[in-house]
Amino acid sequence: MSPKAPREDFSDADIEVTEPKDYAAGMGGVFHSMEPAVKTLGLARTAKLMTKINHKDGFDCMSCAWPDPEHRKIAEFCENGGKAVTWEATPVTVPRSFWKEHSLTSLEDKTEYWLGMQGRITEPVYKPAGSDHYEPVSWDRAFDIAAGHLNALDHPDEASFYTSGRASNEAAFIYQLFARVLGTNNLPDCSNMCHESTGTAMTYTVGIGKSTIAYNDFLESDLIVIMGQNPGTNHPRMLTALEEAKKNGASVVAVNPLPEAGLLGYKDPQKVRGYVGKPIQIADQFLQIRSGGDAALLQAVSKRVIAAERRAPGTVLDHEFIAEHCDGFEAFAEHIAQVDDAAVERATGLSAAEIDEFAERYLRADRVIIAWAMGITQHRRSVDTIKEIINLLLLRGNIGRPGAGASPIRGHSNVQGDRTMGVWEQMPDSFLDALGAEFSFEPPREHGVDAVQGIRALDEGRIKVWFGLGGNLLGAISDTNLAESAMRKTRLSVQLSTKLNRSHVITGEEALILPVLGRTEVDVQLSGPQYVTVEDTVCAVHASHGQVPPVSDQVRSEIAIIAGIAHATLGSRHGIDWLAMIDDYDVIRNHISRVVPGCEDYNARTRRKDGFLLPNGPRDERRFDTATGKARITVNELEHVECPPGRLILQTVRSHDQFNTTIYSLNDRYRGIKKGRSVIFVHPDDLAELGLSDGQTVDIFSEWKDQPDRVLRGFRTVAYPTARGCAAAYFPEANVLVPLDSTALESGTPVSKAVVVRLEPSNTPVGVGRPVTV
């Protein structure tokens, strides 16, 4: 029997809570990945796709950007990668009758889970001004609508072009080209909301905003420090690399407010002992840090490193590396000696003994990797925190040699590649010069808006047309109510998508949904079958080949849609042949080879089975392309996250059955949650101090400056072993609590990991509350 889309939405009224797990993967990982795949796709389709995901002749997983090992296993995917394939390759489609049966008003109260479960979108649809319904239209009509709005703008900066990490390198390249030929640098992307702090800090300190390691460095490291990251859910294949590293003698330190299952133990589902044996312990030391205390911890460790050097001169620091490759050491050493140990303990919630142990592990290790994700990047002082990561690595020369380096772990499959291809509101002049020379035009130079600035510009009426290349901006961005109100002010919103999400429901006066091919699907154009390319989190570029026929003959590739709209809007302006780019993607790659640094001879190099590594100055030759020509050891002032009495510091997190805003099920088995998402995790002692009990229904109020409180009503408390004074709730539901203007200094990233909240008993039943501002 073919699967069908659910007609009724899902409720959180029957949430079940059990004990959290103390290990990740194992038999449960296999079952929870393959059972829905076989049920939805059938055995033959499942086998074809699951044996090609992340393989050299297959397709790149549309989930996280974890790199691929040189030698691939037959099943080179994780549980959530399998779920992502099932989600995309489903035979369930949105029927034409859906658009008549469901008004936009009726869809506003539907959950993200229900919307996604309706299946693949198979034809372009258009919402006219004044209508409450989408209606099917032809592709030519859709392109004419988009082109008409763009050509009617008073200035190109009245348009904005948002990109998700799902887009291929080729699609991203022509997307940014289209925007810049039109005349705007309004190119916000999902990186603005996740790793922008990483790029800002690392570009300043080491000259490149990317990982300074390759995959094999994990296997050669002595110590791997994982900060603000939950690999068991967000990058499960990383656990295999950590297991191999530990076999080779590495130790692992995990720094996180939550004791996540994947940080505690791991059962490799591809080995016999992953089913019958005990889980391997991942973290040799778990530092349960208070949210926002990471910079204080890093400074405390650096202080201990400097002190050890003073006790045994010439034996601790890498003096030769510092002298030849770094600047700023003297000022840093003077500053770090003044760090207040008592203030560090208050900021981190850690004891001196715990910090001493961490410092000793760092001092004993010759080769150290520090990895991090959004638990680090989404704080007010996140840029300074990442600078402190770089400081600690530089002190002992842990950049630019095997087994050592900085490892930001990207969360979406090609978010890093999109940036390499020019999707950024502030690309450097060198890139714009090359782009202009290649296409005979003068690119705009004034910086455009990022994601947060784009929402503010929408709200103020400065942006009239909003494009979304994949993703779900309204689900992902902070301050949900304000963002949705702002989007309604646009003249036209356009989404290139595979499946329904919140950003299709909240629209401009007019709206288009344009259905795209999935990563799993064969892409045939005039010149024959096509492939696309992506870049993973360690700067490796490789090809991705679709494997199964498209879900409909009406869906088009991202490239065909972008180039089609560009042709309809710009014609042959500047002699750019947009239609040739659709016919043969080699045309795009030839342009890339002449514009994007490190991508010379792009067509030939991406046809290699292993792809190629982009050049990386710090990794390859200890070259640091900073303003001083050296790696910069920096002085950063600590800022404690203030939390008044009776309040908690809330962080937003994903559930296990989730990727970004895509919800695969209402379960989070690693944390012991089933049949719902309207929960807030709080330490049992904090619940007692607040006069609340486990399982009680509460309203969550966020407090920020003098703004009105934002509130989520009807959430169930879950007594959970979080760090004291901290709490967690699921993203995207809790995004409403994050003020739009609460952003990281320098990078502009929403501060989603340090929201000051108060909890009050609620009369609203669990699962029926709507986010409001009071």
Phi, psi and omega in degrees: 000130180290141178294152180232154178286142177290141178273323181264147179283172184258150182241149176268010188296336184248037180304137175244141181235127177232181180293139177291158179280156177245015172204162181246159175070227186071200182301323180299322179298318179295311183298313185287347174269313189274330181299311177292331179295308181296320181295322184271316188263338188090160187294315184294314181294322178299312181298318181297316184283316186289340176269000179244348181292128179065018175265159187296332177253016183246212183244152180279136179303135180277004180272238188282173184259023179300136184287162181263139175290163180298317180256117186269146173277165177301315177256085183265058179208164179254179180302312183285335172294319176298320178294323179296320178295315178300318180299316183281318188273009180304143174280353179289130180232155177282116182286159179301327181295338182303319186291330176282323184287332188240113172284161176297323178300318181290336181275346185298328182268002180282146179283159175302322181298312181296317181301313180294329182288352179287346173104186183286141173278132190240358178208152178297140176228153188224133173255109179290161175300136179084351180264154176252015182224146164281156174219143180298142175222165177283164177296320180299318179296319179298315180295321179296322178296312181297314181296320180299317179293318182293319181286345180269356182292147176287333180207143180303333180289359172276005174242152176221145187234095181275146181226138172262167180287002179283334187294146177284168176300318181295317179295317180298320182297312182285337177294311179293327176297314178303311181299318185282326173294323175299323175123022181224151171255019176286085184229063176292157178211175184293340177297331177304331185260354182233292188251019178299324178297323177298309181300318181297311184291315185286325176299320179292319189269323182235359172091002177208138185268036185227169176306141177258018179235165169252171184304314185293344177298328177300325184280348182250002186277153173268330182215129176241122180254124182248115186241128174059040185217143180239082186296330183299332179254317190269334179214063189301330180293343175297331181297326177295318178295321179294321177298315179296321179298318180294324175299327181275003175107001181285153168248160184232133173244127178251132180238112186194146176289335182251138176278077185291146184304317183290343175275343185264309183209164184209134170244113182292115184289353180259011178231150183302318183290350174288349179249323187248342184267180176280151178293147174284137177285125181276302185273117173286333173220130177246116179259105182275088190275149172291137182304129180091002182265008188294320180296321178297318178299313183296319178295322179296320178292317178299323177299319179291326177295314179297318179297320179296322177297321180292329178286328182224075186306135176084002184245353187245302181284154174268084186297321181297315179296314181298316182294320185275326192241354187234156167226162178092003187295317185298315179296322179295313182299319178295318181292316188290334179294339182268002181299130183277115183297323180293321178294324178297315181295323177293319183290325186264334188073012181257155177275161176299324180295320179295318180291322176301317180298316178300314181298320179295320177298318180295318182292328180283338186272131176280328185231120187233133171246135170245120180249147180206165177216213193288344172297342176260320192280342187255051175234162180301317181258033184296323180297316178296323179298317180291326173299324177291326173301313180296318177306309183299320178294319184292329185304325182243023174069031184271040171219133176088024172215158186303140175078010185217148174150183180263131187228078170293130184260107182290143186264345181237150198303323182225028179298325179289320178296322178303317180293319177302323182280000173109004178279091178196141182285353181219052177299146182292159181300327181299320177292315182296324176299314181294320179296315179296320179293322181293324187244011173056052173210167179257106180295150175296148184250335181292133182298146179266196182266146169271189186296313181293315178297327179295318177296319178296320179294322175299315182297326181270002176080014182273342175244128185254335182231129181236121175259143173233110177272091185074182175077187183210075187306314185291337173280331187267331188283158177286168174054064189308313184298315180295318182297318181292320177298321180294318182297327180294345182273353180285158173281322181213130170244137184233130179236127171261113194213160171264321185221164182290146171207183185302327183289350174270343185269323178260111192231175170282187178305319172239157182208149175232139166243123184244114187283132184246157172298147172273165178299332183283346193261144178294135182244107181248125176240187188304324182273358179121191180299140183246160169232162175235173182231157179219165176236130181268189189287348176249025173072021176271130181252133179208167184274157176226125184243122175297154189239334185238157180299151178300152182294339180203152177282000179266342180285148180234161179289158175304318182297315181296324181287312181298311181294326177296316178292320179299316179297318179295329183273315191252345184061226181256028180307134182063015177072019181279125182264087183294324183291329177295328178292329176289318185295327185208113183291346173300328178300316179295315183295330174295319176296316179303319184298336182259355183245316190269121180302136179088355184252023178302144179056044190297321181298313182292317186289328179281349175275350173292144182300324182268358184066216180202161176265132173290148179298148184213105186306306180299320182288316191277323188212019183050044175257130185239106185273061177261181180296334181259353183079005179227162172293140189251114172275124194244156175257123183229132179278139178283143175228115182284138175285109183282131179225107183299161177304142179080008180241165178231158174262113184265138169241145174271143183220162171273153165279171180291321180272059186203145167226118187050234181269001179277123182257117181276330175199175179266021182249150173222078193293331180294328179262002175080027180249135180221141174068031176172168182227354184275068182228156171229128182270124183222142177298138182303325178291326176292320176302315181297316180297328180275358181074027181244166181233158176300131180088357180286148177270130184228161165258140182252118180252129173260142183240128180210117179050225182257016181282156174301148178295146170256146187218141167249126184257149172073053177249143181269129174285140176234115175295121190213147183281059174284171169297145180300140180082001183243159178214166179216145174215161188283142168269138009268357185303320185276359179300333179301336183276351184265112181298142181300324183274000176273094186229160179292141175298137178078316186266335181077011179288136178302139180274078184269357182249012180207065181258120180281122184229157168236150181247134177230142177306141187242149171260000181274125178301147180301132173092359181243357181285150176246143178294133181219167172247131184237000000 
